[in-house]
Amino acid sequence: MSPTDTAGATVVRAARDRTGFAERMREACGIVLVAPGTNLKGLYAAYAVGAPLKLIGIGGMTVGTVLAAVCLVADPAGFVSFLGERFTAGWGENAVLSTGVTAFFGGVGSYLVGVGLIGGARLRAWRDGVLIAAEMVYAPKNISTSMTRALTAAETIRGSVAYREGWLAGFDLDGALWELARYLRSGIRLRDRLGTGPSTPALDEQVVQSRAALEKCVVRVREGADRLASLADRFEAFDRELAAPARRAELETARELRAQRNAERMGRLSAATADVEAIEPVLGRVADRMTGVLDAYDEAPRKRD
């Protein structure tokens, strides 16, 4: 396995939060992170159809190659005749060779269809909001390293007892990670644009701004990874507290009291808000009627002196 493949596998494993079907499909498709609200059903369907087509294609090409090799060894002259001037006539003369050719080119077609389905679906998913392993590998190293740390920390948080049991519920962890993914993508584009073409005096100011933006991407991803790593450490420490029965009982009591206080406060706020909505607009009606009467008096004829 090449270093690129190893890095890609590492970030995919770091991003996989569970072992269910969807997560396995994400791993198979090379998906590291999905933006909140992105629907991957189309990608999963394309992969479910395209992957078997690729396998069938590989099998067909393999069978065709083997049959062609057998025919070449058994009858070199017939093989050349089949592929040469007597192609049409030879099609019916050598059933094994014709089967091999059909299998080979059918396999090529099946493989290309499978690749096209998966590739098109991946492109659409990437545009809709998906971070793939190849982007992690291609990104500037100082950004991709921090992003991998962030994904690993997020995996630690998701795997914690506190997170699974809902002790810290209602937080958009994927949204937080996607913010870092956007900085990573921006860093890739900035790095590529800065590395193309000669610099000229007219571009110097823009180049300086772009370099500063690239450094901002590096800093933001690094700071985000540091914060998530710190939170992961705290989750692990909290898990250790939950593992102690006495401490868990204390924490559960505290959580119940906090939930009760929050519910009471929400009830009071809701009641106060309802009171405001229940106030009748008497002043408005009175003011409108008074205004109408005053307008009528203003329009009354005046006696001239």
MIROVEX-142988 format. One line per 3 residues: their letters; for each residue x, y, z of N, C-alpha, C. Coordinates in Angstrom, 2 decimals, padded with zeros to 5 digits. Example, Ala and Ser with C-alpha at 12.3 -4.5 7.8 and 13.67 -1.06 7.14 Angstrom:
<rs>
AS = 013.19/-005.69/007.80/012.30/-004.50/007.80/013.20/-003.30/007.80 | 012.85/-002.25/007.08/013.67/-001.06/007.14/012.90/000.03/007.87
</rs>
This chain:
<rs>
MSP = 000.86/-001.20/000.00/000.00/000.00/000.00/000.88/001.24/000.00 | 000.55/002.18/-000.90/001.35/003.40/-001.01/001.07/004.33/000.15 | 001.97/005.33/000.38/001.70/006.31/001.45/000.39/007.03/001.26
TDT = 000.03/007.31/-000.02/-001.23/008.00/-000.27/-002.41/007.15/000.16 | -002.37/005.85/-000.20/-003.46/004.96/000.20/-003.54/004.83/001.71 | -002.37/004.74/002.35/-002.34/004.62/003.81/-002.96/005.83/004.49
AGA = -002.59/007.02/004.01/-003.15/008.25/004.59/-004.65/008.31/004.37 | -005.10/007.93/003.16/-006.52/007.95/002.89/-007.28/007.00/003.78 | -006.75/005.79/003.98/-007.42/004.83/004.85/-007.46/005.32/006.29
TVV = -006.40/006.00/006.72/-006.34/006.50/008.09/-007.43/007.53/008.35 | -007.59/008.49/007.43/-008.58/009.53/007.66/-010.00/008.98/007.53 | -010.20/007.96/006.68/-011.54/007.37/006.59/-011.88/006.65/007.88
RAA = -010.92/005.90/008.44/-011.18/005.23/009.70/-011.43/006.23/010.81 | -010.70/007.34/010.78/-010.90/008.36/011.82/-012.28/008.98/011.72 | -012.80/009.11/010.50/-014.09/009.77/010.32/-015.27/008.83/010.56
RDR = -015.07/007.52/010.53/-016.17/006.58/010.69/-016.60/006.53/012.14 | -017.84/006.89/012.40/-018.28/006.98/013.79/-018.95/005.71/014.28 | -019.54/004.90/013.41/-020.18/003.66/013.82/-019.88/002.60/012.78
TGF = -020.38/001.40/012.99/-020.10/000.29/012.09/-021.34/-000.12/011.31 | -022.33/000.75/011.18/-023.55/000.43/010.46/-023.37/000.48/008.96 | -024.48/000.21/008.25/-024.43/000.15/006.79/-023.97/001.47/006.18
AER = -024.58/002.57/006.66/-024.25/003.87/006.07/-022.77/004.19/006.24 | -022.21/003.88/007.41/-020.81/004.19/007.67/-019.90/003.30/006.83 | -020.30/002.03/006.64/-019.51/001.15/005.78/-019.54/001.63/004.34
MRE = -020.68/002.14/003.90/-020.77/002.68/002.56/-019.92/003.93/002.42 | -019.91/004.75/003.46/-019.06/005.94/003.42/-017.60/005.55/003.30 | -017.20/004.53/004.02/-015.82/004.08/003.94/-015.50/003.54/002.55
ACG = -016.44/002.75/002.00/-016.22/002.18/000.68/-016.12/003.27/-000.38 | -016.86/004.35/-000.21/-016.84/005.46/-001.17/-015.71/006.45/-000.90 | -014.92/006.22/000.13/-013.81/007.12/000.43/-014.25/008.43/001.04
IVL = -015.40/008.44/001.72/-015.93/009.68/002.30/-015.39/009.85/003.71 | -014.82/010.99/003.98/-014.28/011.31/005.29/-015.31/012.04/006.14 | -016.01/012.99/005.53/-016.93/013.85/006.29/-018.05/014.30/005.37
VAP = -019.24/014.42/005.95/-020.41/014.85/005.19/-020.95/016.14/005.82 | -021.22/017.12/004.98/-021.78/018.37/005.49/-023.18/018.13/006.03 | -023.57/018.83/007.09/-024.93/018.67/007.63/-025.99/018.92/006.57
GTN = -026.96/018.03/006.50/-028.05/018.18/005.55/-027.81/017.56/004.19 | -026.62/017.00/003.95/-026.31/016.39/002.66/-026.92/015.00/002.58 | -027.60/014.71/001.48/-028.24/013.41/001.27/-027.34/012.55/000.40
LKG = -026.95/011.39/000.92/-026.04/010.51/000.20/-026.75/009.29/-000.40 | -028.06/009.28/-000.41/-028.76/008.10/-000.93/-028.43/007.85/-002.40 | -028.32/008.92/-003.18/-027.97/008.75/-004.58/-026.60/008.13/-004.76
LYA = -025.64/008.55/-003.93/-024.29/007.98/-004.00/-024.31/006.52/-003.61 | -025.03/006.18/-002.54/-025.10/004.80/-002.10/-025.73/003.92/-003.18 | -026.79/004.42/-003.81/-027.44/003.64/-004.86/-026.51/003.43/-006.05
AYA = -025.80/004.50/-006.44/-024.87/004.39/-007.56/-023.75/003.41/-007.25 | -023.27/003.45/-006.02/-022.20/002.53/-005.64/-022.71/001.10/-005.58 | -023.94/000.92/-005.09/-024.50/-000.43/-005.00/-024.66/-001.06/-006.37
VGA = -024.94/-000.23/-007.39/-025.06/-000.75/-008.76/-023.70/-000.77/-009.45 | -022.92/000.29/-009.26/-021.66/000.41/-009.99/-020.59/-000.58/-009.55 | -020.51/-000.87/-008.25/-019.48/-001.78/-007.77/-019.64/-003.19/-008.35
PLK = -020.86/-003.78/-008.35/-021.01/-005.09/-009.01/-020.70/-005.04/-010.50 | -021.09/-003.94/-011.17/-020.78/-003.83/-012.59/-019.27/-003.82/-012.83 | -018.54/-003.15/-011.96/-017.07/-003.17/-012.09/-016.53/-004.57/-011.90
LIG = -017.03/-005.28/-010.92/-016.56/-006.65/-010.67/-016.91/-007.56/-011.85 | -018.14/-007.42/-012.38/-018.53/-008.21/-013.54/-017.63/-007.89/-014.73 | -017.34/-006.60/-014.88/-016.46/-006.19/-015.98/-015.07/-006.78/-015.86
IGG = -014.53/-006.75/-014.65/-013.20/-007.33/-014.44/-013.23/-008.83/-014.73 | -014.31/-009.49/-014.28/-014.43/-010.92/-014.55/-014.53/-011.21/-016.03 | -015.34/-010.42/-016.76/-015.48/-010.62/-018.20/-014.17/-010.41/-018.93
MTV = -013.44/-009.36/-018.58/-012.15/-009.11/-019.23/-011.15/-010.22/-018.93 | -011.21/-010.73/-017.71/-010.30/-011.82/-017.35/-010.61/-013.08/-018.14 | -011.91/-013.44/-018.21/-012.32/-014.63/-018.97/-011.96/-014.46/-020.44
GTV = -012.26/-013.30/-020.99/-011.95/-013.06/-022.40/-010.46/-013.16/-022.70 | -009.65/-012.61/-021.81/-008.20/-012.67/-022.01/-007.69/-014.11/-021.96 | -008.22/-014.88/-021.00/-007.79/-016.28/-020.87/-008.18/-017.08/-022.10
LAA = -009.42/-016.93/-022.56/-009.87/-017.67/-023.74/-009.07/-017.27/-024.97 | -008.80/-015.97/-025.10/-008.02/-015.52/-026.25/-006.60/-016.09/-026.19 | -006.03/-016.15/-025.00/-004.69/-016.72/-024.86/-004.67/-018.20/-025.22
VCL = -005.73/-018.93/-024.79/-005.82/-020.36/-025.11/-005.91/-020.56/-026.62 | -006.75/-019.75/-027.28/-006.89/-019.86/-028.73/-005.60/-019.49/-029.45 | -004.90/-018.51/-028.94/-003.64/-018.11/-029.56/-002.61/-019.22/-029.48
VAD = -002.56/-019.87/-028.33/-001.60/-020.97/-028.18/-002.00/-022.18/-029.02 | -003.32/-022.48/-029.05/-003.78/-023.68/-029.77/-003.77/-023.50/-031.27 | -004.12/-022.30/-031.76/-004.22/-022.09/-033.20/-003.80/-020.66/-033.54
PAG = -002.50/-020.40/-033.58/-002.04/-019.03/-033.88/-002.57/-018.50/-035.20 | -002.62/-019.35/-036.23/-003.07/-018.89/-037.54/-004.55/-018.50/-037.50 | -005.35/-019.32/-036.84/-006.77/-019.01/-036.73/-007.01/-017.73/-035.94
FVS = -006.18/-017.53/-034.90/-006.31/-016.32/-034.08/-006.04/-015.08/-034.92 | -004.95/-015.15/-035.71/-004.61/-014.00/-036.57/-005.68/-013.79/-037.62 | -006.21/-014.89/-038.17/-007.26/-014.77/-039.18/-008.51/-014.14/-038.60
FLG = -008.81/-014.52/-037.35/-010.00/-013.98/-036.69/-009.89/-012.47/-036.50 | -008.70/-012.02/-036.18/-008.50/-010.60/-035.93/-008.13/-009.83/-037.19 | -007.89/-010.55/-038.28/-007.43/-009.89/-039.50/-008.51/-009.73/-040.53
ERF = -008.16/-010.11/-041.73/-009.05/-009.86/-042.86/-010.33/-010.68/-042.77 | -010.27/-011.91/-042.19/-011.44/-012.77/-042.15/-012.16/-012.68/-040.81 | -012.22/-011.44/-040.24/-012.85/-011.26/-038.94/-014.30/-011.72/-038.96
TAG = -015.05/-011.31/-039.98/-016.45/-011.67/-040.06/-016.63/-013.17/-040.27 | -015.86/-013.71/-041.13/-015.95/-015.14/-041.38/-015.46/-015.94/-040.19 | -014.41/-015.47/-039.57/-013.83/-016.18/-038.43/-014.72/-016.17/-037.21
WGE = -015.66/-015.22/-037.15/-016.56/-015.13/-035.98/-017.33/-016.43/-035.77 | -017.73/-017.07/-036.87/-018.48/-018.30/-036.73/-017.62/-019.54/-036.75 | -016.37/-019.43/-037.04/-015.50/-020.58/-037.15/-014.87/-020.98/-035.83
NAV = -014.72/-020.06/-034.91/-014.06/-020.35/-033.64/-014.95/-019.85/-032.50 | -015.76/-020.75/-031.98/-016.72/-020.35/-030.95/-016.03/-019.92/-029.67 | -014.90/-020.58/-029.34/-014.20/-020.22/-028.10/-013.64/-018.82/-028.19
LST = -013.02/-018.53/-029.34/-012.43/-017.21/-029.51/-013.50/-016.13/-029.57 | -014.60/-016.40/-030.28/-015.68/-015.41/-030.34/-016.28/-015.17/-028.96 | -016.40/-016.23/-028.16/-016.90/-016.07/-026.78/-015.93/-015.22/-025.95
GVT = -014.64/-015.48/-026.15/-013.65/-014.70/-025.42/-013.69/-013.23/-025.76 | -013.81/-012.94/-027.07/-013.87/-011.54/-027.49/-015.13/-010.87/-026.96 | -016.24/-011.59/-027.04/-017.49/-011.03/-026.51/-017.39/-010.76/-025.01
AFF = -016.82/-011.73/-024.27/-016.67/-011.56/-022.83/-015.76/-010.39/-022.51 | -014.66/-010.26/-023.26/-013.70/-009.19/-022.98/-014.32/-007.82/-023.19 | -014.92/-007.61/-024.38/-015.47/-006.28/-024.67/-016.74/-006.01/-023.86
GGV = -017.50/-007.07/-023.56/-018.63/-006.88/-022.65/-018.16/-006.49/-021.27 | -017.06/-007.10/-020.83/-016.48/-006.73/-019.53/-015.99/-005.30/-019.52 | -015.37/-004.88/-020.64/-014.92/-003.49/-020.72/-016.09/-002.53/-020.59
GSY = -017.18/-002.83/-021.31/-018.36/-001.97/-021.23/-018.95/-001.94/-019.83 | -019.07/-003.12/-019.21/-019.63/-003.18/-017.86/-018.76/-002.39/-016.89 | -017.46/-002.54/-017.00/-016.54/-001.84/-016.10/-016.66/-000.32/-016.27
LVG = -016.72/000.12/-017.52/-016.80/001.56/-017.77/-018.11/002.14/-017.26 | -019.20/001.39/-017.41/-020.49/001.86/-016.89/-020.43/001.98/-015.37 | -019.85/000.97/-014.71/-019.72/001.02/-013.26/-018.87/002.19/-012.79
VGL = -017.74/002.39/-013.47/-016.87/003.52/-013.12/-017.59/004.84/-013.33 | -018.35/004.94/-014.43/-019.07/006.18/-014.71/-020.14/006.47/-013.67 | -020.88/005.44/-013.27/-021.91/005.64/-012.25/-021.31/006.12/-010.93
IGG = -020.27/005.43/-010.49/-019.66/005.79/-009.21/-018.98/007.15/-009.29 | -018.26/007.39/-010.40/-017.56/008.67/-010.54/-018.51/009.85/-010.60 | -019.61/009.71/-011.37/-020.58/010.79/-011.45/-021.25/011.06/-010.12
ARL = -021.59/009.97/-009.41/-022.23/010.14/-008.09/-021.26/010.78/-007.10 | -019.99/010.40/-007.15/-019.00/011.01/-006.26/-018.85/012.49/-006.55 | -018.84/012.85/-007.83/-018.70/014.27/-008.19/-019.88/015.06/-007.68
RAW = -021.09/014.53/-007.86/-022.28/015.24/-007.35/-022.25/015.36/-005.84 | -021.84/014.28/-005.17/-021.76/014.32/-003.70/-020.72/015.33/-003.25 | -019.59/015.38/-003.95/-018.53/016.32/-003.59/-019.03/017.76/-003.72
RDG = -019.79/018.01/-004.77/-020.33/019.36/-004.96/-021.37/019.70/-003.90 | -022.13/018.70/-003.47/-023.19/018.93/-002.48/-022.63/019.14/-001.07 | -021.47/018.61/-000.79/-020.90/018.78/000.55/-020.34/017.51/001.14
VLI = -019.30/016.99/000.53/-018.65/015.78/001.02/-017.14/015.99/000.96 | -016.46/015.64/002.04/-015.00/015.67/002.06/-014.51/014.25/001.85 | -013.66/014.05/000.84/-013.20/012.70/000.53/-011.73/012.55/000.93
AAE = -011.31/011.28/001.00/-009.96/010.99/001.47/-008.90/011.60/000.55 | -009.18/011.64/-000.75/-008.20/012.19/-001.68/-007.91/013.65/-001.38 | -008.92/014.40/-000.94/-008.69/015.80/-000.58/-007.78/015.91/000.64
MVY = -007.97/015.01/001.59/-007.10/015.01/002.77/-005.65/014.77/002.39 | -005.45/013.85/001.45/-004.09/013.53/001.02/-003.49/014.68/000.23 | -004.32/015.34/-000.58/-003.83/016.39/-001.47/-003.65/017.73/-000.76
APK = -004.31/017.92/000.37/-004.26/019.19/001.09/-002.85/019.47/001.61 | -002.53/020.75/001.86/-001.24/021.07/002.50/-001.06/020.27/003.77 | 000.13/019.76/003.98/000.35/018.83/005.08/000.02/019.44/006.43
NIS = 000.37/020.73/006.63/000.10/021.33/007.93/-001.40/021.50/008.18 | -002.22/021.46/007.12/-003.66/021.51/007.30/-004.23/020.10/007.47 | -003.79/019.18/006.60/-004.34/017.82/006.66/-003.98/017.13/007.97
TSM = -002.78/017.40/008.51/-002.40/016.80/009.78/-003.32/017.27/010.90 | -003.61/018.57/010.93/-004.53/019.09/011.95/-005.93/018.55/011.75 | -006.36/018.43/010.48/-007.70/017.92/010.21/-007.84/016.47/010.66
TRA = -006.80/015.69/010.47/-006.82/014.30/010.93/-006.93/014.24/012.45 | -006.22/015.14/013.14/-006.32/015.21/014.60/-007.73/015.56/015.02 | -008.36/016.49/014.29/-009.74/016.88/014.62/-010.70/015.71/014.42
LTA = -010.54/014.99/013.33/-011.41/013.84/013.07/-011.22/012.75/014.11 | -009.97/012.53/014.50/-009.69/011.52/015.53/-010.30/011.93/016.86 | -010.19/013.21/017.20/-010.79/013.70/018.45/-012.31/013.56/018.41
AET = -012.91/013.87/017.24/-014.36/013.73/017.11/-014.78/012.28/017.25 | -013.98/011.36/016.71/-014.28/009.94/016.87/-014.22/009.54/018.34 | -013.26/010.08/019.07/-013.17/009.80/020.51/-014.40/010.31/021.24
IRG = -014.84/011.50/020.87/-016.03/012.08/021.51/-017.26/011.24/021.21 | -017.44/010.88/019.94/-018.62/010.08/019.57/-018.61/008.70/020.25 | -017.43/008.16/020.45/-017.34/006.84/021.05/-017.44/006.85/022.56
SVA = -017.47/008.01/023.17/-017.50/008.09/024.63/-018.87/007.69/025.16 | -018.86/007.19/026.41/-020.11/006.84/027.08/-020.98/008.08/027.27 | -020.34/009.18/027.63/-021.09/010.42/027.87/-021.84/010.86/026.62
YRE = -021.21/010.75/025.47/-021.85/011.18/024.23/-022.95/010.22/023.84 | -022.69/008.92/023.94/-023.68/007.92/023.52/-024.91/007.94/024.41 | -024.72/008.22/025.69/-025.85/008.22/026.62/-026.56/009.58/026.68
GWL = -026.11/010.52/025.91/-026.81/011.80/025.83/-026.53/012.76/026.95 | -025.38/012.61/027.61/-025.05/013.57/028.67/-024.76/014.95/028.09 | -024.30/014.99/026.85/-024.11/016.26/026.15/-024.82/016.15/024.81
AGF = -026.12/016.32/024.85/-026.94/016.17/023.65/-027.22/017.54/023.03 | -027.54/017.49/021.72/-027.97/018.70/021.04/-026.85/019.53/020.44 | -025.65/018.96/020.36/-024.51/019.70/019.80/-024.20/019.17/018.40
DLD = -024.00/020.08/017.45/-023.78/019.72/016.05/-022.28/019.50/015.81 | -021.81/018.30/016.16/-020.39/017.99/016.00/-020.00/017.94/014.54 | -020.87/017.39/013.68/-020.57/017.35/012.25/-020.47/018.76/011.67
GAL = -021.34/019.65/012.14/-021.27/021.03/011.67/-019.95/021.69/012.04 | -019.48/021.40/013.26/-018.19/021.95/013.69/-017.06/021.42/012.84 | -017.10/020.13/012.53/-016.06/019.54/011.69/-016.12/020.08/010.26
WEL = -017.34/020.31/009.78/-017.47/020.81/008.41/-016.90/022.22/008.28 | -016.97/023.00/009.34/-016.32/024.31/009.30/-014.82/024.15/009.01 | -014.19/023.19/009.69/-012.77/022.95/009.46/-012.54/022.41/008.05
ARY = -013.47/021.58/007.56/-013.34/021.04/006.20/-013.38/022.15/005.16 | -014.17/023.17/005.41/-014.24/024.29/004.47/-012.92/025.05/004.45 | -012.31/025.20/005.61/-010.99/025.83/005.64/-009.96/024.97/004.91
LRS = -010.06/023.65/005.05/-009.13/022.75/004.35/-009.29/022.90/002.84 | -010.51/022.91/002.36/-010.74/023.05/000.92/-010.25/024.41/000.42 | -010.51/025.45/001.19/-010.04/026.77/000.79/-008.51/026.80/000.76
GIR = -007.88/026.10/001.71/-006.42/026.02/001.73/-005.88/025.34/000.50 | -006.57/024.30/000.03/-006.13/023.62/-001.20/-006.19/024.58/-002.38 | -007.30/025.28/-002.52/-007.45/026.20/-003.65/-006.42/027.32/-003.60
LRD = -006.21/027.88/-002.41/-005.24/028.96/-002.29/-003.84/028.47/-002.60 | -003.47/027.30/-002.08/-002.14/026.75/-002.36/-001.92/026.54/-003.85 | -002.96/026.02/-004.53/-002.84/025.77/-005.97/-002.75/027.07/-006.75
RLG = -003.58/028.05/-006.37/-003.56/029.32/-007.11/-002.25/030.09/-006.89 | -001.74/030.04/-005.69/-000.47/030.74/-005.42/000.69/030.10/-006.13 | 000.58/028.82/-006.44/001.70/028.13/-007.07/001.68/028.16/-008.57
TGP = 000.71/028.87/-009.19/000.62/028.90/-010.64/000.91/030.31/-011.15 | 001.75/030.38/-012.17/002.01/031.64/-012.84/003.04/032.51/-012.13 | 003.75/033.33/-012.91/004.75/034.23/-012.32/004.10/035.38/-011.57
STP = 004.81/035.87/-010.58/004.31/037.01/-009.82/004.71/038.31/-010.52 | 003.81/039.27/-010.52/004.06/040.57/-011.13/003.74/041.65/-010.10 | 004.30/042.86/-010.30/004.01/043.94/-009.34/002.51/044.19/-009.16
ALD = 001.75/044.00/-010.22/000.31/044.25/-010.13/-000.38/043.23/-009.25 | 000.23/042.06/-009.11/-000.38/040.99/-008.31/000.18/040.91/-006.90 | 001.20/041.68/-006.61/001.88/041.53/-005.31/000.93/041.70/-004.14
EQV = 000.08/042.72/-004.19/-000.83/042.97/-003.07/-001.79/041.81/-002.89 | -002.33/041.29/-004.02/-003.26/040.17/-003.94/-002.56/038.91/-003.45 | -001.32/038.71/-003.87/-000.56/037.54/-003.42/-000.36/037.59/-001.91
VQS = -000.06/038.78/-001.39/000.13/038.93/000.05/-001.17/038.60/000.78 | -002.29/039.10/000.26/-003.58/038.81/000.89/-003.92/037.31/000.82 | -003.59/036.69/-000.31/-003.88/035.27/-000.46/-003.02/034.43/000.47
RAA = -001.77/034.81/000.64/-000.89/034.08/001.57/-001.40/034.23/003.00 | -001.88/035.42/003.33/-002.45/035.63/004.67/-003.71/034.78/004.85 | -004.53/034.67/003.80/-005.73/033.83/003.88/-005.36/032.37/004.04
LEK = -004.31/031.93/003.34/-003.86/030.54/003.48/-003.36/030.27/004.90 | -002.64/031.22/005.47/-002.18/031.06/006.84/-003.36/031.03/007.82 | -004.40/031.81/007.50/-005.60/031.79/008.33/-006.23/030.40/008.31
CVV = -006.26/029.77/007.14/-006.81/028.41/007.04/-006.00/027.45/007.91 | -004.68/027.57/007.85/-003.81/026.70/008.65/-004.09/026.89/010.14 | -004.18/028.15/010.56/-004.37/028.46/011.98/-005.74/027.99/012.45
RVR = -006.78/028.25/011.66/-008.13/027.89/012.09/-008.28/026.38/012.24 | -007.74/025.61/011.32/-007.85/024.16/011.43/-007.03/023.65/012.62 | -005.86/024.24/012.81/-005.03/023.81/013.95/-005.71/024.15/015.27
EGA = -006.25/025.36/015.38/-006.94/025.74/016.62/-008.17/024.88/016.85 | -008.90/024.59/015.78/-010.07/023.73/015.92/-009.70/022.33/016.38 | -008.61/021.80/015.81/-008.15/020.47/016.22/-007.72/020.48/017.69
DRL = -007.06/021.56/018.11/-006.63/021.66/019.51/-007.84/021.66/020.45 | -008.87/022.42/020.09/-010.05/022.50/020.95/-010.78/021.16/021.02 | -010.89/020.49/019.87/-011.55/019.19/019.87/-010.74/018.16/020.64
ASL = -009.42/018.22/020.52/-008.58/017.29/021.27/-008.72/017.52/022.77 | -008.80/018.80/023.17/-009.00/019.12/024.58/-010.36/018.60/025.06 | -011.38/018.77/024.23/-012.71/018.26/024.59/-012.71/016.73/024.68
ADR = -011.99/016.09/023.76/-011.90/014.62/023.80/-011.28/014.15/025.11 | -010.25/014.87/025.57/-009.63/014.51/026.86/-010.64/014.66/027.99 | -011.44/015.72/027.94/-012.43/015.92/028.99/-013.53/014.86/028.93
FEA = -013.91/014.45/027.73/-014.89/013.37/027.60/-014.35/012.08/028.20 | -013.09/011.79/027.96/-012.50/010.58/028.53/-012.47/010.65/030.06 | -012.15/011.83/030.58/-012.15/012.00/032.03/-013.57/011.87/032.59
FDR = -014.55/012.40/031.87/-015.94/012.30/032.30/-016.40/010.85/032.27 | -015.95/010.11/031.26/-016.29/008.68/031.20/-015.78/007.92/032.43 | -014.60/008.31/032.86/-014.05/007.65/034.05/-014.90/007.95/035.28
ELA = -015.44/009.16/035.35/-016.34/009.48/036.46/-017.63/008.68/036.37 | -018.14/008.52/035.15/-019.37/007.76/034.98/-019.17/006.29/035.30 | -017.93/005.82/035.18/-017.66/004.41/035.46/-017.73/004.11/036.96
APA = -017.62/005.15/037.81/-017.72/004.96/039.27/-019.19/005.07/039.67 | -019.79/004.01/040.21/-021.23/004.03/040.51/-021.66/005.19/041.40 | -020.90/005.48/042.43/-021.29/006.55/043.34/-021.29/007.90/042.64
RRA = -020.24/008.13/041.86/-020.15/009.40/041.15/-021.23/009.50/040.08 | -021.52/008.39/039.39/-022.58/008.40/038.39/-023.92/008.78/039.02 | -024.19/008.24/040.22/-025.43/008.57/040.90/-025.52/010.06/041.20
ELE = -024.39/010.63/041.63/-024.37/012.07/041.90/-024.62/012.87/040.62 | -023.98/012.45/039.54/-024.14/013.17/038.28/-025.55/013.04/037.73 | -026.14/011.86/037.87/-027.50/011.67/037.40/-028.47/012.54/038.19
TAR = -028.25/012.65/039.51/-029.09/013.53/040.32/-028.94/014.98/039.87 | -027.69/015.39/039.64/-027.45/016.76/039.18/-028.10/017.00/037.83 | -028.03/016.00/036.93/-028.65/016.17/035.61/-030.16/016.29/035.72
ELR = -030.75/015.48/036.58/-032.20/015.56/036.76/-032.63/016.91/037.32 | -031.86/017.40/038.30/-032.19/018.72/038.86/-032.04/019.81/037.82 | -030.97/019.72/037.01/-030.76/020.73/035.96/-031.88/020.67/034.93
AQR = -032.28/019.44/034.55/-033.38/019.31/033.59/-034.67/019.86/034.16 | -034.89/019.62/035.46/-036.11/020.13/036.10/-036.10/021.66/036.14 | -034.94/022.24/036.51/-034.84/023.70/036.54/-035.04/024.29/035.15
NAE = -034.45/023.65/034.14/-034.61/024.15/032.78/-036.06/024.08/032.34 | -036.74/022.97/032.70/-038.15/022.83/032.32/-038.99/023.90/033.01 | -038.70/024.14/034.30/-039.45/025.17/035.01/-039.21/026.55/034.42
RMG = -037.96/026.82/034.11/-037.65/028.13/033.52/-038.32/028.29/032.16 | -038.30/027.20/031.35/-038.94/027.26/030.04/-040.44/027.49/030.20 | -041.03/026.84/031.22/-042.45/027.05/031.46/-042.77/028.48/031.82
RLS = -041.92/029.07/032.69/-042.15/030.47/033.08/-041.97/031.40/031.89 | -040.94/031.15/031.09/-040.73/031.99/029.92/-041.88/031.85/028.93 | -042.34/030.62/028.74/-043.46/030.40/027.82/-044.72/031.11/028.30
AAT = -044.97/031.04/029.62/-046.15/031.71/030.17/-046.05/033.22/030.02 | -044.85/033.76/030.29/-044.66/035.20/030.16/-044.83/035.64/028.71 | -044.32/034.83/027.79/-044.47/035.15/026.37/-045.94/035.10/025.96
ADV = -046.66/034.09/026.48/-048.10/033.98/026.17/-048.87/035.18/026.71 | -048.46/035.68/027.87/-049.12/036.86/028.44/-049.00/038.04/027.50 | -047.81/038.19/026.91/-047.59/039.31/025.98/-048.49/039.16/024.76
EAI = -048.56/037.92/024.24/-049.38/037.70/023.05/-050.87/037.87/023.34 | -051.27/037.67/024.61/-052.69/037.75/024.97/-053.17/039.17/025.22 | -052.26/040.13/025.30/-052.67/041.52/025.54/-053.43/042.06/024.33
EPV = -054.63/042.54/024.56/-055.44/043.06/023.47/-054.93/044.43/023.04 | -054.95/044.69/021.77/-054.46/046.00/021.27/-055.51/047.10/021.46 | -055.88/047.37/022.71/-056.90/048.37/022.99/-056.41/049.76/022.61
LGR = -055.17/050.05/022.96/-054.63/051.38/022.68/-054.70/051.68/021.20 | -054.36/050.72/020.39/-054.38/050.96/018.95/-055.77/051.27/018.45 | -056.75/050.51/018.95/-058.12/050.77/018.50/-058.61/052.15/018.95
VAD = -058.30/052.51/020.24/-058.71/053.81/020.75/-058.04/054.93/019.96 | -056.73/054.77/019.74/-056.00/055.81/019.01/-056.52/055.96/017.60 | -056.85/054.83/016.97/-057.38/054.90/015.60/-058.73/055.63/015.57
RMT = -059.60/055.31/016.55/-060.90/055.98/016.58/-060.76/057.47/016.87 | -059.87/057.81/017.84/-059.66/059.24/018.14/-059.12/059.97/016.92 | -058.19/059.32/016.22/-057.61/059.94/015.04/-058.69/060.18/014.00
GVL = -059.57/059.21/013.82/-060.64/059.38/012.84/-061.54/060.55/013.19 | -061.88/060.69/014.49/-062.76/061.80/014.90/-062.04/063.13/014.70 | -060.78/063.21/015.09/-060.02/064.46/014.91/-059.89/064.81/013.44
DAY = -059.70/063.80/012.60/-059.63/064.06/011.15/-060.95/064.63/010.64 | -062.05/064.10/011.18/-063.36/064.61/010.75/-063.53/066.06/011.17 | -063.11/066.40/012.39/-063.18/067.80/012.82/-062.30/068.69/011.96
DEA = -061.12/068.18/011.59/-060.22/069.00/010.75/-060.84/069.29/009.39 | -061.65/068.35/008.90/-062.24/068.52/007.59/-063.52/069.35/007.63 | -064.00/069.68/008.84/-065.24/070.50/008.94/-064.99/071.88/008.37
PRK = -066.03/072.47/007.71/-065.87/073.83/007.13/-065.53/074.85/008.19 | -064.67/075.77/007.83/-064.27/076.84/008.74/-064.97/078.14/008.33 | -065.43/078.94/009.33/-066.07/080.23/009.05/-065.00/081.25/008.77
RD = -065.19/081.93/007.64/-064.20/082.95/007.26/-064.47/084.24/008.03 | -063.36/084.93/008.43/-063.48/086.22/009.14/-063.85/087.31/008.15
</rs>
